[in-house]
């Protein structure tokens, strides 16, 4: 995964394009992902799996009869944007409604939720089914906080079979949630994965050790322990999964022994020799078990065990035929017709801007601010990724770069067409959210949109309106993300910045001075997150490993607000200094 690529930032898009070309008899590429090549002859529920790239055969490899109708595909380990989800749903909808199904991660929940609101407003029936099978990521009393990992495969298969059989949207959703409620997974990592273009894996383990309780986004295990022989590893996985059996569990189970990317089939077969007898000795009948790579994590070395407790209706769906590029079971022929050659463009349209000369002049400063943020984030990409890799998936730097690149380009394009400051920042925010994906992508995108909406397109903003725009930025992000001070997120730097700026400007301080003081406060707050335990986001399950490392989201926010201030407050001397500096003083938390 680290050797064959062109531009690492384009790896996910090129991989999807290559996949769709190779499997053109099954799929066609659309904006945001892929859908089935052929439309159902009669309206049927469209089951749309979704998430970041890097998990093949999940998610695009599961498009086909008896499984998914489409896949919404984000960048590596990054949730797809709301725009991507909306576009794929529009392409896949055949009139019976759509259901997004995905692992329980904050970015996915927000982006698929926003896409669902937009679809519903257009009269399309839409639902969401979250997968929460990872027993290591939260206790059973807080199962709604658990991550979705390899159990995605079982839940998606059951939902796809139900939709193929003609079930209604409500019935497909009921069955998906039922399957999720009866699915448990436990995994172990032996080594980290490496992003294309990176020179080191996201995490490493000492020789002879493994991380128990892995994620599927390059996260390390929840704790490290000695690597046991295959028999002991199998006993550990089986014992932990069976200890979480549902109260109404029967004795028939679907079982997945899943390789994470570089664990060979032969190794899985050896492990199966322990897992299968233990499950049978516990009184279970194994129904069409699967051993292989089903939900991976790039080239990660590791394995997971998934058990879904079946009843009659779930077993019939689990064993039903399916045919996709990556998975085949039985004969899954179904009545279909060709899609039209038209491709939904995602709703893009030309925009005519209304603005006055003062706002257009200030928009030039906004474009310069975005360019400055772009330059600084490119320089800090590796550092931010390293911070994120301590207890997350290591994609924060790359995601921020993708977002700011799109935002800077969109803002400059809008300004060139006569947009005022507000419209420039709205365009930048929408582009950031669409391109970056993930939790930070949607938050930064929504925040920039709120900032722009508050500035408006008439007159150059005074200090009070600038403070109001920052307040709107902060309010939009906290409303969406639901994080509070102390949760170890970007909010820990954002709220001190907004409060300091608002207070100083209310006291009569000049905007450049107030912004500089507020940025200094944000940097201090970002540095202080090193002593916090994360209560939100992907780092939450690995809270103890995060202590001692600053939050990457807070760090990048402090960095950005430090560098853009001079361009938004008219401090020309500071603008020149910021442009020539290599890194903002104190921005490295």
C-alpha positions as CSV (number, residue, x, y, z in Angstrom):
1,X,0.0,0.0,0.0
2,X,3.0,2.3,0.4
3,X,4.6,1.5,-3.0
4,X,2.1,1.8,-5.8
5,X,0.7,5.3,-6.1
6,X,1.0,8.5,-8.0
7,X,0.0,11.5,-5.9
8,X,-0.8,10.1,-2.4
9,X,-3.5,12.7,-2.0
10,X,-5.3,11.2,-5.0
11,X,-4.8,7.5,-4.0
12,X,-8.4,6.9,-2.9
13,X,-9.9,8.5,-6.0
14,X,-7.6,6.6,-8.4
15,X,-8.3,3.3,-6.5
16,X,-12.0,3.8,-6.9
17,X,-11.7,4.6,-10.5
18,X,-9.6,1.6,-11.2
19,X,-12.0,-0.6,-9.3
20,X,-15.0,0.7,-11.3
21,X,-13.2,0.2,-14.6
22,X,-12.3,-3.4,-13.7
23,X,-15.7,-4.3,-12.5
24,X,-17.8,-2.4,-15.0
25,X,-20.2,-5.3,-15.3
26,X,-21.2,-4.8,-11.7
27,X,-20.8,-1.1,-10.9
28,X,-20.6,2.4,-12.3
29,X,-18.8,5.3,-10.7
30,X,-20.9,8.4,-9.7
31,X,-19.9,11.5,-7.8
32,X,-19.1,10.4,-4.3
33,X,-18.8,6.7,-4.9
34,X,-20.3,4.0,-7.0
35,X,-23.7,2.3,-7.6
36,X,-24.9,-0.9,-9.3
37,X,-24.5,-0.9,-13.0
38,X,-28.2,-1.9,-13.6
39,X,-31.3,-0.4,-12.1
40,X,-33.9,-2.7,-10.5
41,X,-36.8,-3.4,-12.8
42,X,-39.2,-2.4,-10.0
43,X,-38.6,0.1,-7.3
44,X,-36.6,-1.4,-4.4
45,X,-35.0,0.0,-1.3
46,X,-31.4,1.1,-2.0
47,X,-29.0,-0.1,0.7
48,X,-26.0,2.3,0.6
49,X,-22.9,1.3,2.6
50,X,-20.5,4.0,3.4
51,X,-17.3,5.1,5.0
52,X,-13.7,5.9,4.2
53,X,-11.4,4.2,1.8
54,X,-8.8,1.6,2.8
55,X,-11.2,-1.2,3.9
56,X,-11.6,-3.2,0.7
57,X,-13.7,-5.2,0.0
58,X,-15.7,-2.9,2.1
59,X,-17.4,-0.8,0.9
60,X,-17.5,-0.6,-2.9
61,X,-16.6,-4.3,-3.3
62,X,-19.9,-5.2,-1.8
63,X,-22.1,-3.5,-4.4
64,X,-24.2,-6.1,-6.2
65,X,-27.3,-8.3,-6.1
66,X,-28.2,-9.4,-2.6
67,X,-25.8,-6.9,-1.0
68,X,-25.4,-3.2,-1.4
69,X,-27.0,-1.0,-4.1
70,X,-24.2,1.6,-3.8
71,X,-21.3,2.7,-1.7
72,X,-20.4,6.2,-0.5
73,X,-16.6,6.4,-0.5
74,X,-14.5,8.9,1.4
75,X,-10.8,9.4,1.5
76,X,-8.6,7.0,3.3
77,X,-10.1,6.4,6.8
78,X,-12.2,9.6,6.4
79,X,-15.9,9.7,6.4
80,X,-17.4,10.8,3.1
81,X,-18.9,14.3,2.9
82,X,-22.6,15.0,3.1
83,X,-22.5,16.1,-0.6
84,X,-21.0,12.7,-1.6
85,X,-23.7,10.8,0.4
86,X,-26.4,12.9,-1.2
87,X,-25.1,12.4,-4.7
88,X,-24.8,8.6,-4.4
89,X,-28.3,8.4,-2.9
90,X,-29.7,10.4,-5.8
91,X,-28.0,8.1,-8.3
92,X,-29.1,4.9,-6.5
93,X,-32.7,5.8,-5.5
94,X,-35.3,3.8,-7.6
95,X,-38.4,5.1,-5.8
96,X,-38.6,2.9,-2.7
97,X,-36.3,4.9,-0.5
98,X,-32.7,4.7,0.6
99,X,-31.0,3.6,3.8
100,X,-27.4,4.6,4.7
101,X,-25.6,2.1,6.8
102,X,-22.1,2.7,8.3
103,X,-20.0,2.3,11.3
104,X,-20.6,4.5,14.3
105,X,-18.1,7.3,13.9
106,X,-18.8,11.0,14.6
107,X,-18.0,12.2,11.1
108,X,-20.1,9.5,9.4
109,X,-23.0,10.3,11.7
110,X,-22.9,14.0,11.0
111,X,-22.3,13.7,7.2
112,X,-24.9,11.0,6.5
113,X,-27.3,12.8,8.8
114,X,-27.0,16.1,6.9
115,X,-27.4,14.2,3.6
116,X,-30.5,12.5,5.0
117,X,-32.0,15.9,5.9
118,X,-31.4,17.2,2.4
119,X,-32.9,14.0,0.8
120,X,-35.9,14.1,3.0
121,X,-36.6,17.7,2.2
122,X,-36.8,16.6,-1.5
123,X,-39.3,14.0,-0.6
124,X,-37.0,10.9,-0.7
125,X,-37.6,8.4,2.0
126,X,-34.3,8.0,3.9
127,X,-33.1,6.1,7.0
128,X,-29.8,5.4,8.7
129,X,-28.6,2.2,10.3
130,X,-25.4,2.4,12.5
131,X,-23.2,-0.5,13.2
132,X,-21.8,-0.8,16.8
133,X,-20.3,-4.2,17.1
134,X,-16.8,-3.4,18.6
135,X,-17.1,-4.7,22.2
136,X,-13.6,-3.3,23.1
137,X,-14.6,0.4,22.4
138,X,-17.2,0.9,25.1
139,X,-18.8,-1.2,27.9
140,X,-22.0,-3.1,27.2
141,X,-23.9,-0.5,29.3
142,X,-22.8,2.1,26.7
143,X,-23.2,0.0,23.6
144,X,-24.5,3.0,21.6
145,X,-21.0,4.5,21.8
146,X,-19.3,1.5,20.3
147,X,-17.5,1.6,17.0
148,X,-18.5,-0.3,13.9
149,X,-15.8,-2.6,12.6
150,X,-16.0,-6.0,10.9
151,X,-19.7,-6.5,11.9
152,X,-20.4,-4.0,9.1
153,X,-20.2,-7.0,6.7
154,X,-22.9,-9.1,8.5
155,X,-25.3,-6.2,9.0
156,X,-24.9,-5.0,5.4
157,X,-25.4,-8.5,4.0
158,X,-28.6,-9.0,5.9
159,X,-30.0,-5.6,4.9
160,X,-29.1,-6.1,1.3
161,X,-30.8,-9.5,1.2
162,X,-33.9,-8.1,2.7
163,X,-34.0,-5.2,0.2
164,X,-33.4,-7.7,-2.7
165,X,-36.4,-9.7,-1.5
166,X,-38.6,-6.7,-1.7
167,X,-38.8,-5.6,1.9
168,X,-40.1,-2.1,2.7
169,X,-37.7,0.6,3.9
170,X,-39.0,0.2,7.5
171,X,-38.5,-3.5,7.4
172,X,-35.0,-3.3,6.0
173,X,-34.1,-0.8,8.8
174,X,-35.7,-3.0,11.4
175,X,-33.8,-6.1,10.3
176,X,-30.5,-4.1,10.0
177,X,-30.9,-2.8,13.6
178,X,-31.8,-6.2,14.8
179,X,-28.7,-7.8,13.2
180,X,-26.5,-5.0,14.7
181,X,-27.9,-5.6,18.1
182,X,-27.0,-9.3,17.9
183,X,-23.4,-8.8,16.5
184,X,-20.2,-8.6,18.5
185,X,-16.6,-8.3,17.4
186,X,-13.2,-8.4,19.1
187,X,-9.9,-7.9,17.3
188,X,-6.2,-7.9,17.7
189,X,-3.4,-6.0,15.9
190,X,0.1,-7.2,15.3
191,X,1.3,-4.1,13.4
192,X,0.1,-0.8,12.1
193,X,-0.8,0.2,8.5
194,X,1.0,2.8,6.4
195,X,-0.7,5.5,4.3
196,X,0.4,5.8,0.7
197,X,3.3,8.1,0.6
198,X,4.1,7.8,4.3
199,X,7.4,6.5,5.4
200,X,6.3,4.8,8.6
201,X,3.2,3.0,9.9
202,X,0.6,4.8,12.1
203,X,1.8,2.8,15.1
204,X,4.3,0.1,15.9
205,X,4.4,-2.7,18.5
206,X,7.4,-4.2,20.2
207,X,8.5,-7.6,18.9
208,X,6.4,-10.3,20.4
209,X,3.5,-8.1,21.3
210,X,0.0,-7.5,20.0
211,X,-2.6,-4.8,20.6
212,X,-5.9,-6.2,21.8
213,X,-9.1,-4.3,20.8
214,X,-8.0,-2.8,17.5
215,X,-10.0,-0.4,15.3
216,X,-10.2,-0.4,11.5
217,X,-8.8,3.0,10.9
218,X,-5.2,2.3,11.8
219,X,-5.8,2.8,15.5
220,X,-3.7,0.7,17.8
221,X,-5.3,-1.7,20.2
222,X,-6.7,-0.5,23.5
223,X,-3.9,-2.2,25.3
224,X,-0.7,-4.1,24.4
225,X,0.0,-7.6,25.6
226,X,2.3,-10.5,24.7
227,X,1.6,-12.2,21.4
228,X,0.4,-15.7,22.3
229,X,0.3,-18.9,20.3
230,X,-2.6,-19.2,17.9
231,X,-4.5,-21.5,20.3
232,X,-4.3,-18.9,23.1
233,X,-5.2,-16.1,20.8
234,X,-8.3,-18.0,19.6
235,X,-9.4,-18.7,23.1
236,X,-9.0,-15.0,24.0
237,X,-11.1,-13.8,21.1
238,X,-13.8,-16.5,21.6
239,X,-14.1,-15.9,25.3
240,X,-14.4,-12.2,25.0
241,X,-17.1,-12.3,22.2
242,X,-19.2,-15.1,23.8
243,X,-19.1,-13.2,27.1
244,X,-21.2,-10.5,25.3
245,X,-23.9,-12.9,24.0
246,X,-27.3,-11.2,23.7
247,X,-29.8,-12.2,26.4
248,X,-32.1,-13.9,23.8
249,X,-29.3,-15.6,21.9
250,X,-30.0,-18.8,20.2
251,X,-27.5,-21.5,19.3
252,X,-27.1,-20.7,15.5
253,X,-24.5,-18.1,14.7
254,X,-22.8,-16.4,11.7
255,X,-19.1,-16.2,12.2
256,X,-16.5,-14.0,10.5
257,X,-12.7,-14.5,11.0
258,X,-11.4,-11.4,9.3
259,X,-7.9,-10.5,8.2
260,X,-7.1,-6.8,8.5
261,X,-4.9,-6.5,5.4
262,X,-1.6,-8.3,5.7
263,X,-2.6,-11.3,7.7
264,X,-2.4,-14.3,5.3
265,X,-5.2,-16.7,4.8
266,X,-3.0,-19.6,5.9
267,X,-2.6,-17.8,9.3
268,X,-6.4,-17.4,9.5
269,X,-6.9,-21.0,8.8
270,X,-4.6,-22.0,11.6
271,X,-6.5,-19.7,14.0
272,X,-9.8,-21.1,12.7
273,X,-8.7,-24.6,14.0
274,X,-9.0,-23.2,17.5
275,X,-12.0,-20.8,17.0
276,X,-14.4,-23.2,15.3
277,X,-14.0,-26.1,17.9
278,X,-14.4,-23.7,20.8
279,X,-17.6,-22.2,19.3
280,X,-19.0,-25.7,18.7
281,X,-18.0,-26.9,22.2
282,X,-20.0,-23.9,23.5
283,X,-23.1,-25.4,21.9
284,X,-23.3,-23.3,18.7
285,X,-24.0,-24.3,15.2
286,X,-21.9,-22.3,12.7
287,X,-24.0,-21.1,9.7
288,X,-22.0,-20.4,6.6
289,X,-18.9,-19.0,8.3
290,X,-16.5,-16.8,6.4
291,X,-12.7,-16.6,6.8
292,X,-10.7,-14.1,4.8
293,X,-10.4,-10.3,4.2
294,X,-13.8,-8.8,4.6
295,X,-13.3,-5.4,6.3
296,X,-9.6,-4.4,6.2
297,X,-7.4,-1.5,7.3
298,X,-5.0,-0.9,4.4
299,X,-1.9,-3.2,5.1
300,X,-2.6,-3.6,8.8
301,X,-1.5,-6.8,10.4
302,X,-4.3,-8.1,12.5
303,X,-7.4,-10.3,12.9
304,X,-10.9,-9.9,14.3
305,X,-13.6,-12.4,15.3
306,X,-17.3,-11.5,14.7
307,X,-20.3,-13.4,15.8
308,X,-23.9,-12.6,14.9
309,X,-26.5,-14.6,16.8
310,X,-29.2,-15.7,14.2
311,X,-32.8,-16.4,14.4
312,X,-35.0,-17.8,11.6
313,X,-35.5,-14.5,9.8
314,X,-31.9,-13.4,10.1
315,X,-30.5,-16.8,9.1
316,X,-32.6,-16.8,5.9
317,X,-31.1,-13.4,5.0
318,X,-27.5,-14.3,5.9
319,X,-27.6,-17.4,3.8
320,X,-29.4,-15.7,0.8
321,X,-27.6,-15.5,-2.5
322,X,-25.4,-12.5,-3.3
323,X,-23.1,-11.6,-6.2
324,X,-20.7,-8.6,-6.0
325,X,-17.1,-8.0,-7.3
326,X,-15.7,-9.2,-4.0
327,X,-18.2,-11.7,-2.7
328,X,-20.4,-14.4,-4.2
329,X,-22.8,-16.8,-2.6
330,X,-25.3,-19.0,-4.6
331,X,-27.1,-17.6,-7.6
332,X,-28.3,-14.0,-7.1
333,X,-29.8,-13.1,-10.5
334,X,-32.5,-10.4,-10.3
335,X,-34.6,-8.5,-12.7
336,X,-32.8,-5.3,-13.8
337,X,-32.7,-2.7,-16.5
338,X,-29.8,-0.6,-17.6
339,X,-29.4,2.8,-15.9
340,X,-29.6,5.7,-18.3
341,X,-26.3,7.1,-19.5
342,X,-27.0,10.3,-17.5
343,X,-25.0,10.8,-14.4
344,X,-26.3,12.9,-11.5
345,X,-24.0,15.9,-11.1
346,X,-24.6,16.4,-7.4
347,X,-26.8,19.4,-7.9
348,X,-24.0,21.8,-8.9
349,X,-25.2,25.0,-10.5
350,X,-23.8,28.4,-11.5
351,X,-24.2,31.1,-8.9
352,X,-24.6,34.8,-9.5
353,X,-23.1,36.9,-6.7
354,X,-24.4,40.2,-5.3
355,X,-21.9,42.3,-3.4
356,X,-20.6,45.8,-3.1
357,X,-17.1,47.1,-3.7
358,X,-16.2,47.2,0.0
359,X,-17.1,43.6,0.6
360,X,-15.3,42.5,-2.6
361,X,-12.2,44.3,-1.3
362,X,-12.4,42.5,2.0
363,X,-12.9,39.3,0.1
364,X,-9.4,39.7,-1.3
365,X,-8.2,39.5,2.3
366,X,-10.3,36.4,2.9
367,X,-8.7,34.7,-0.1
368,X,-5.2,35.7,1.2
369,X,-6.2,34.3,4.6
370,X,-7.2,31.0,3.0
371,X,-3.9,30.9,1.1
372,X,-1.9,31.5,4.2
373,X,-3.8,28.7,6.0
374,X,-3.1,26.4,3.1
375,X,0.6,27.1,3.2
376,X,0.9,26.6,6.9
377,X,-1.1,23.4,6.9
378,X,0.9,21.9,4.1
379,X,4.0,22.5,6.2
380,X,2.4,21.0,9.3
381,X,0.7,18.0,7.6
382,X,3.2,15.4,8.9
383,X,3.2,16.8,12.4
384,X,-0.6,16.9,12.7
385,X,-0.8,13.3,11.3
386,X,1.7,12.2,14.0
387,X,-0.3,13.8,16.7
388,X,-3.5,12.1,15.4
389,X,-1.8,8.7,15.1
390,X,-1.1,8.5,18.9
391,X,-4.7,7.6,19.6
392,X,-6.5,8.0,16.3
393,X,-6.2,7.1,12.7
394,X,-3.4,9.5,11.7
395,X,-5.4,11.2,9.0
396,X,-5.9,14.7,10.5
397,X,-3.0,16.4,8.7
398,X,-4.0,14.9,5.3
399,X,-7.7,15.7,5.9
400,X,-6.9,19.3,6.8
401,X,-4.7,19.7,3.7
402,X,-7.4,18.3,1.5
403,X,-10.0,20.6,3.0
404,X,-7.9,23.8,2.9
405,X,-6.8,23.1,-0.7
406,X,-10.4,22.9,-1.8
407,X,-11.5,25.8,0.3
408,X,-8.7,28.1,-1.0
409,X,-9.5,27.2,-4.6
410,X,-13.2,27.6,-4.2
411,X,-12.8,30.9,-2.4
412,X,-10.5,32.3,-5.1
413,X,-12.9,31.1,-7.8
414,X,-15.9,32.8,-6.1
415,X,-13.9,36.1,-5.6
416,X,-12.9,36.1,-9.3
417,X,-16.6,35.9,-10.2
418,X,-17.4,39.0,-8.1
419,X,-18.4,37.4,-4.8
420,X,-18.3,39.4,-1.6
421,X,-16.5,38.3,1.5
422,X,-19.5,36.3,2.9
423,X,-20.0,34.3,-0.3
424,X,-16.2,33.7,-0.6
425,X,-16.2,32.1,2.8
426,X,-19.5,30.2,2.2
427,X,-18.0,28.7,-1.0
428,X,-14.8,27.9,0.8
429,X,-16.7,26.2,3.7
430,X,-18.8,24.1,1.4
431,X,-15.8,23.0,-0.6
432,X,-13.9,22.2,2.6
433,X,-16.7,20.0,3.9
434,X,-17.1,18.2,0.6
435,X,-13.4,17.5,-0.1
436,X,-12.1,16.8,3.4
437,X,-14.9,14.7,4.7
438,X,-14.5,13.4,8.3
439,X,-15.6,15.1,11.4
440,X,-13.1,18.0,11.1
441,X,-14.2,18.5,7.5
442,X,-17.8,18.9,8.2
443,X,-17.1,21.1,11.3
444,X,-14.7,23.4,9.5
445,X,-17.0,23.6,6.5
446,X,-20.0,24.4,8.6
447,X,-18.0,26.9,10.7
448,X,-16.7,28.8,7.6
449,X,-20.2,28.9,6.2
450,X,-21.5,30.5,9.4
451,X,-18.6,32.9,9.4
452,X,-19.4,34.0,5.9
453,X,-23.2,34.2,6.5
454,X,-22.5,36.6,9.4
455,X,-20.1,38.8,7.4
456,X,-22.5,39.1,4.5
457,X,-21.6,40.7,1.1
458,X,-22.2,44.4,1.8
459,X,-19.5,46.7,3.3
460,X,-16.3,45.8,5.0
461,X,-16.9,44.3,8.5
462,X,-15.9,46.4,11.5
463,X,-14.5,44.8,14.7
464,X,-17.9,44.0,16.2
465,X,-19.1,42.2,13.1
466,X,-15.8,40.3,12.9
467,X,-16.3,39.2,16.5
468,X,-19.9,38.2,15.7
469,X,-18.7,36.1,12.8
470,X,-16.2,34.2,15.0
471,X,-19.0,33.7,17.6
472,X,-21.2,32.2,14.8
473,X,-18.3,30.0,13.7
474,X,-17.9,28.7,17.2
475,X,-21.7,28.2,17.7
476,X,-22.1,26.3,14.5
477,X,-19.3,23.9,15.4
478,X,-20.4,23.3,19.0
479,X,-24.0,22.8,17.8
480,X,-22.9,20.2,15.3
481,X,-20.2,18.4,17.2
482,X,-21.8,18.5,20.7
483,X,-18.4,18.9,22.3
484,X,-17.7,20.9,25.4
485,X,-14.6,22.4,27.0
486,X,-12.5,19.6,28.4
487,X,-13.6,16.9,25.9
488,X,-10.1,17.2,24.2
489,X,-11.3,18.5,20.8
490,X,-10.9,21.6,18.6
491,X,-13.4,23.2,20.9
492,X,-10.9,23.5,23.7
493,X,-8.9,26.0,21.5
494,X,-11.9,27.5,19.7
495,X,-14.0,28.7,22.7
496,X,-11.1,30.5,24.5
497,X,-10.3,32.2,21.2
498,X,-13.9,33.3,20.6
499,X,-14.4,34.5,24.2
500,X,-11.1,36.4,24.3
501,X,-11.8,38.1,21.0
502,X,-15.3,39.1,21.9
503,X,-14.3,40.4,25.3
504,X,-11.4,42.5,24.1
505,X,-13.3,44.0,21.2
506,X,-16.2,44.9,23.5
507,X,-13.7,46.7,25.7
508,X,-12.5,48.7,22.8
509,X,-9.3,47.0,21.8
510,X,-8.3,47.4,18.1
511,X,-9.2,44.3,16.0
512,X,-5.5,43.3,15.2
513,X,-4.5,43.5,18.9
514,X,-7.6,41.6,20.0
515,X,-7.1,38.9,17.4
516,X,-3.4,38.4,18.3
517,X,-4.3,38.1,22.0
518,X,-7.1,35.6,21.3
519,X,-4.8,33.5,19.0
520,X,-2.2,33.4,21.8
521,X,-4.9,32.2,24.2
522,X,-5.9,29.5,21.6
523,X,-2.3,28.3,21.4
524,X,-2.1,28.0,25.1
525,X,-5.3,26.1,25.3
526,X,-4.2,23.7,22.5
527,X,-1.0,23.0,24.4
528,X,-3.1,22.3,27.6
529,X,-5.1,19.6,25.9
530,X,-2.1,17.3,26.3
531,X,-3.2,16.8,29.9
532,X,-6.8,15.9,29.0
533,X,-8.4,12.5,28.3
534,X,-10.6,12.6,25.2
535,X,-14.3,12.2,25.7
536,X,-15.4,12.6,22.1
537,X,-14.2,11.3,18.7
538,X,-12.1,8.3,17.6
539,X,-9.5,9.0,20.3
540,X,-12.0,8.3,23.1
541,X,-11.6,4.5,23.1
542,X,-7.8,5.0,23.4
543,X,-8.1,7.8,26.0
544,X,-5.1,6.7,28.2
545,X,-2.7,6.6,25.2
546,X,-3.8,10.1,24.3
547,X,-2.7,11.7,27.6
548,X,0.5,13.6,27.2
549,X,-0.2,14.4,23.5
550,X,-2.0,17.6,22.4
551,X,-5.2,17.3,20.5
552,X,-4.5,17.6,16.8
553,X,-7.8,19.4,16.1
554,X,-7.1,22.0,18.8
555,X,-3.6,22.3,17.5
556,X,-4.6,22.9,13.9
557,X,-7.3,25.4,14.9
558,X,-4.8,27.5,16.9
559,X,-2.4,27.3,14.1
560,X,-4.9,28.5,11.5
561,X,-6.4,31.3,13.6
562,X,-2.9,32.5,14.3
563,X,-1.9,32.8,10.7
564,X,-5.2,34.2,9.2
565,X,-5.7,37.0,11.7
566,X,-3.6,39.6,10.0
567,X,-5.4,39.2,6.7
568,X,-8.9,39.5,8.4
569,X,-8.0,42.4,10.7
570,X,-6.1,44.6,8.2
571,X,-2.8,44.3,10.1
572,X,-0.6,44.7,7.1
573,X,2.7,44.5,9.0
574,X,1.6,41.3,10.6
575,X,0.4,39.9,7.3
576,X,3.9,40.4,5.8
577,X,5.5,38.8,8.8
578,X,3.2,35.8,8.7
579,X,3.8,35.3,5.0
580,X,7.5,35.2,5.5
581,X,7.5,33.1,8.7
582,X,7.9,29.4,8.5
583,X,5.7,28.5,11.5
584,X,3.6,30.7,13.9
585,X,5.1,31.3,17.2
586,X,3.7,28.8,19.8
587,X,1.4,27.2,17.3
588,X,3.0,23.8,17.8
589,X,1.2,22.5,20.8
